[in-house]
Amino acid sequence: MLTGHNSASVWDFKAATEITKDRNGIDQVVLRNPQGASARVSLHGAQVTSWRNEQGQELLFTSSKTTFKPPKAARGGIPICFPQFGNCGSLELHGFVRNRMWVIDDNPPPLPANDSDRNTSVDLLLKSSGGDMKSWPHSFEFRLRVSLGTDGDLSLVSRVRNVNGKPFSFSFAYHTYLLVSDISEIRIEGLETLDYLDNLSQKRRITEQGDAITFESEVDRVYLSSPNVIAVLDHERKRTFLIRKEGLPDVAVWNPWVKKSKAMADFGVNEYKHMVCVDGAVIEKPVNLKPGKEWTGRLHLSFVPSSFCSERLGL
């Protein structure tokens, strides 16, 4: 369903939704609000590839070396990780849905009333295919709604339905690449005192000791049983990203730093300085979904001036 779309390009209160093609000829949906904010969503992987504020400033990191060309997901934006996060078994890294072509869902089931009608949104759909069932033998329907609010906030709502005859389990993440001024100056608040799994130490469980997360080297962690509001403070740009989530108990935090980023073909030189991944996720305890049941995971991204203190952010 496309809301706020007007073929004559006349702006209405809900703003505009447009279907265009990227440089490789793949369909993408462009969402805009009346104040000038925008978001782009590729039908390849249902991946948000851009989120811009009212001034046209990009808020998501995308590597200059990425190709946006199937069958590989773009390096940046917000790829969807399902039915696994990480690399295990016979499945592709972070699962396969980020590498599949989705379709626009013209008749999605309704969402609860708290999903505002004053948003410009697109609904996308992916159903399990015969090829995928060879490596992950479960039938599912995955619906994703991407919404851009009148305030410029970005929301993603994922709904996974089990249309299988038996239960299945999965892990999940919104692999969110935030664009930052300098990773060495970034603070993440809201995860202090939590336990995390350190992927650089064979997933050893460690308790966070700092009053905030800062970066001096590679970080690859999964924070467990986290609060539903996380703040990423960018002092140089004088703004704070607020990450609100529902149904996503864990938070993955990642920056590859110098050595690992140099080994990645789709990562530009020194681009690690300008990104951090902070992912709302379900990792430690996978979702066990019974036949006919549906799981929902919500992510809401906004930004405020960095002069806001943690208490006012509700952390």
C-alpha positions as CSV (number, residue, x, y, z in Angstrom):
1,M,0.0,0.0,0.0
2,L,1.3,3.4,-1.0
3,T,0.0,6.3,1.1
4,G,0.2,9.9,0.1
5,H,0.9,9.1,-3.6
6,N,-0.2,11.5,-6.2
7,S,0.5,10.8,-9.8
8,A,0.3,14.5,-10.7
9,S,3.1,15.2,-8.2
10,V,0.8,17.6,-6.2
11,W,1.8,17.7,-2.6
12,D,-0.9,16.9,-0.1
13,F,-0.8,16.9,3.8
14,K,0.6,13.4,3.9
15,A,3.4,14.3,1.5
16,A,4.4,12.1,-1.5
17,T,5.4,8.5,-2.3
18,E,7.1,7.8,-5.6
19,I,8.4,4.6,-7.2
20,T,11.7,5.1,-9.1
21,K,14.7,3.0,-10.2
22,D,18.2,3.1,-8.8
23,R,21.3,3.1,-10.9
24,N,21.1,-0.6,-11.5
25,G,17.4,-0.5,-12.6
26,I,16.0,-1.9,-9.4
27,D,12.7,-0.4,-8.1
28,Q,12.9,1.8,-5.1
29,V,10.3,3.7,-3.1
30,V,10.9,7.3,-2.2
31,L,9.0,8.6,0.8
32,R,8.8,12.4,1.5
33,N,7.1,14.6,4.0
34,P,5.9,18.2,3.6
35,Q,8.9,19.6,5.5
36,G,11.4,18.1,3.0
37,A,12.6,15.0,4.9
38,S,12.9,11.8,2.8
39,A,13.7,8.1,2.9
40,R,14.5,5.5,0.1
41,V,13.6,1.9,0.3
42,S,14.9,-0.6,-2.3
43,L,12.8,-3.6,-3.3
44,H,16.0,-5.6,-3.2
45,G,16.1,-6.7,0.4
46,A,13.4,-4.2,1.5
47,Q,16.5,-2.2,2.5
48,V,16.3,1.4,3.6
49,T,19.2,3.0,1.7
50,S,18.7,6.7,2.6
51,W,17.1,8.8,5.4
52,R,17.5,12.6,5.1
53,N,16.3,15.4,7.4
54,E,14.5,18.5,6.4
55,Q,17.8,20.2,5.3
56,G,18.6,17.3,3.0
57,Q,21.4,16.0,5.2
58,E,21.9,12.2,5.1
59,L,21.5,10.4,8.4
60,L,22.4,6.8,7.4
61,F,25.9,5.6,6.3
62,T,26.4,4.0,3.0
63,S,29.9,3.0,1.8
64,S,31.2,4.7,-1.4
65,K,32.4,1.2,-2.4
66,T,29.0,-0.5,-2.3
67,T,27.4,-1.6,-5.6
68,F,23.7,-1.8,-4.8
69,K,23.7,-4.8,-7.1
70,P,22.1,-8.2,-6.4
71,P,22.7,-10.7,-5.2
72,K,24.6,-8.9,-2.4
73,A,23.0,-6.4,0.0
74,A,24.3,-2.9,0.0
75,R,26.9,-1.9,2.6
76,G,25.0,0.6,4.6
77,G,21.4,1.8,5.2
78,I,19.3,-0.6,7.2
79,P,19.5,-4.2,5.9
80,I,17.0,-6.8,7.4
81,C,18.7,-9.8,9.0
82,F,16.4,-12.9,9.0
83,P,16.2,-15.8,9.8
84,Q,19.6,-15.5,11.5
85,F,22.0,-12.8,12.7
86,G,25.6,-13.6,12.0
87,N,27.0,-16.6,10.2
88,C,26.1,-20.2,11.1
89,G,24.9,-23.4,9.4
90,S,24.1,-23.4,5.7
91,L,22.4,-20.0,5.5
92,E,23.8,-16.9,4.1
93,L,25.5,-14.3,6.4
94,H,22.7,-12.6,8.3
95,G,20.1,-14.7,6.6
96,F,18.6,-14.4,3.1
97,V,15.8,-11.9,3.1
98,R,18.2,-9.0,2.6
99,N,19.3,-10.6,-0.7
100,R,15.8,-11.3,-2.1
101,M,13.5,-9.2,-4.3
102,W,10.4,-8.0,-2.3
103,V,7.1,-6.8,-3.7
104,I,4.8,-3.9,-2.8
105,D,2.0,-5.2,-0.6
106,D,-1.2,-3.6,-1.9
107,N,-3.5,-5.0,0.7
108,P,-1.6,-5.5,4.0
109,P,-3.4,-6.6,7.2
110,P,-4.1,-3.5,9.4
111,L,-1.6,-2.5,12.1
112,P,-2.7,-1.3,15.6
113,A,-4.0,2.2,15.9
114,N,-0.7,3.6,17.3
115,D,0.7,3.4,13.7
116,S,-0.1,7.0,12.8
117,D,-2.1,7.9,9.7
118,R,0.0,11.1,9.4
119,N,2.9,9.1,8.1
120,T,4.0,8.5,4.5
121,S,4.5,4.7,4.2
122,V,5.1,1.7,2.0
123,D,4.3,-1.9,2.8
124,L,6.5,-4.6,1.4
125,L,6.0,-8.4,1.3
126,L,8.3,-11.4,1.0
127,K,7.0,-15.0,0.9
128,S,9.2,-18.1,1.3
129,S,10.3,-19.7,-2.0
130,G,11.2,-23.2,-2.9
131,G,14.8,-22.3,-3.3
132,D,15.1,-20.8,0.2
133,M,13.3,-23.8,1.7
134,K,16.1,-26.1,0.7
135,S,18.4,-24.4,3.2
136,W,15.7,-23.2,5.7
137,P,12.6,-25.5,5.3
138,H,9.9,-23.3,6.8
139,S,7.0,-21.4,5.1
140,F,6.6,-17.8,6.2
141,E,5.2,-14.4,5.2
142,F,7.3,-11.4,6.0
143,R,5.7,-8.0,5.9
144,L,7.6,-4.7,6.4
145,R,6.1,-1.3,6.7
146,V,8.5,1.7,6.4
147,S,7.1,5.0,7.5
148,L,8.3,8.6,7.4
149,G,6.6,10.8,9.9
150,T,5.7,14.5,9.6
151,D,8.4,15.1,12.1
152,G,11.0,13.3,9.9
153,D,11.2,10.3,12.2
154,L,11.8,6.9,10.5
155,S,9.8,3.8,11.6
156,L,10.1,0.2,10.5
157,V,7.6,-2.5,11.5
158,S,8.3,-6.1,10.7
159,R,5.7,-8.9,10.9
160,V,6.7,-12.5,10.4
161,R,3.8,-15.0,10.2
162,N,4.3,-18.8,10.4
163,V,2.3,-20.4,7.6
164,N,4.2,-23.7,8.3
165,G,2.7,-26.8,9.8
166,K,5.2,-26.8,12.6
167,P,6.9,-24.2,14.8
168,F,10.2,-22.6,13.7
169,S,12.8,-20.4,15.4
170,F,14.6,-17.4,14.0
171,S,16.8,-14.5,15.1
172,F,16.5,-11.0,13.7
173,A,18.1,-7.6,13.5
174,Y,17.6,-4.2,11.9
175,H,21.3,-3.7,10.9
176,T,21.2,0.1,11.2
177,Y,24.2,2.0,9.9
178,L,24.2,5.5,11.4
179,L,26.2,8.2,9.8
180,V,28.4,10.0,12.4
181,S,31.1,12.7,12.3
182,D,33.9,10.8,14.0
183,I,33.6,7.4,15.7
184,S,36.2,8.4,18.3
185,E,33.8,11.1,19.5
186,I,30.7,9.0,19.7
187,R,28.9,7.9,22.9
188,I,26.1,5.4,23.2
189,E,24.0,5.7,26.3
190,G,21.4,3.3,27.6
191,L,23.5,0.1,27.5
192,E,25.6,0.7,30.6
193,T,25.7,-2.0,33.3
194,L,24.3,-4.6,30.8
195,D,25.8,-7.9,30.0
196,Y,27.0,-8.4,26.4
197,L,28.4,-11.1,24.2
198,D,31.8,-10.2,22.8
199,N,32.1,-11.6,19.2
200,L,35.8,-10.7,19.3
201,S,36.3,-13.0,22.3
202,Q,34.3,-16.1,21.1
203,K,31.0,-14.7,22.4
204,R,32.3,-14.4,26.0
205,R,29.7,-12.9,28.3
206,I,31.0,-9.6,29.8
207,T,29.3,-6.9,32.0
208,E,29.6,-3.4,30.6
209,Q,31.6,-1.2,33.1
210,G,31.6,2.2,31.4
211,D,29.0,4.9,32.0
212,A,28.6,4.9,28.2
213,I,30.0,3.0,25.2
214,T,32.9,4.8,23.4
215,F,35.2,3.6,20.6
216,E,39.0,3.2,20.6
217,S,39.2,0.0,18.5
218,E,37.0,-2.6,16.8
219,V,33.7,-3.3,18.6
220,D,31.4,-6.2,17.8
221,R,29.0,-6.9,20.7
222,V,25.5,-8.0,21.4
223,Y,24.0,-6.3,24.5
224,L,21.4,-8.4,26.2
225,S,18.0,-7.6,27.7
226,S,18.4,-3.9,26.8
227,P,16.0,-1.0,27.5
228,N,13.7,0.1,24.7
229,V,15.4,3.5,24.2
230,I,19.0,3.9,23.3
231,A,20.8,7.2,22.5
232,V,23.8,7.7,20.1
233,L,25.4,11.1,20.9
234,D,27.4,12.8,18.1
235,H,29.0,15.8,19.8
236,E,30.7,17.3,16.6
237,R,27.4,17.4,14.7
238,K,25.5,18.5,17.9
239,R,22.8,15.8,17.5
240,T,21.7,12.7,19.2
241,F,20.0,9.7,17.5
242,L,17.3,8.2,19.5
243,I,16.6,4.5,18.9
244,R,13.2,3.2,20.2
245,K,12.3,-0.4,19.8
246,E,9.6,-3.0,20.7
247,G,9.9,-6.7,20.5
248,L,13.7,-6.4,20.1
249,P,15.3,-7.2,23.5
250,D,19.0,-7.2,22.3
251,V,21.2,-4.5,20.7
252,A,24.1,-5.3,18.5
253,V,26.9,-2.6,18.3
254,W,29.5,-2.8,15.6
255,N,32.4,-0.8,14.2
256,P,35.1,-2.6,12.2
257,W,37.9,-0.1,12.8
258,V,41.0,0.1,10.7
259,K,42.2,-3.5,10.0
260,K,38.9,-5.2,9.4
261,S,37.5,-2.4,7.2
262,K,40.6,-2.5,5.0
263,A,39.9,-6.2,4.4
264,M,36.3,-5.5,3.2
265,A,36.0,-4.9,-0.6
266,D,32.8,-2.9,-0.1
267,F,34.3,-0.5,2.5
268,G,36.1,2.7,1.5
269,V,39.4,3.8,3.0
270,N,38.8,5.3,6.5
271,E,35.0,5.1,6.1
272,Y,34.9,3.3,9.4
273,K,35.3,6.7,11.1
274,H,31.9,7.8,9.9
275,M,29.7,4.9,10.8
276,V,28.4,2.9,13.7
277,C,25.9,0.1,13.6
278,V,23.4,0.0,16.5
279,D,20.9,-2.7,15.8
280,G,17.6,-3.5,17.5
281,A,17.6,-7.3,17.5
282,V,16.6,-10.7,18.8
283,I,19.7,-12.7,19.1
284,E,20.4,-14.4,22.4
285,K,17.0,-16.1,22.7
286,P,15.6,-16.7,19.2
287,V,11.9,-16.3,18.5
288,N,10.0,-19.6,18.6
289,L,6.9,-19.1,16.4
290,K,4.0,-21.5,16.4
291,P,1.9,-22.3,13.3
292,G,-0.5,-19.5,12.4
293,K,1.1,-17.1,14.8
294,E,2.8,-13.7,14.0
295,W,5.7,-11.9,15.5
296,T,6.2,-8.1,15.4
297,G,9.3,-6.1,15.8
298,R,9.3,-2.3,15.7
299,L,12.1,0.2,15.3
300,H,11.7,4.0,15.5
301,L,14.6,6.4,14.7
302,S,14.6,10.1,15.5
303,F,17.2,12.8,16.2
304,V,17.3,15.7,18.6
305,P,19.9,18.4,19.5
306,S,22.7,17.0,21.6
307,S,22.0,19.6,24.2
308,F,19.3,17.3,25.4
309,C,20.5,15.4,28.5
310,S,20.0,11.7,29.2
311,E,17.2,12.4,31.7
312,R,15.2,14.3,29.2
313,L,15.6,11.4,26.7
314,G,14.0,9.0,29.2
315,L,17.1,6.8,29.5
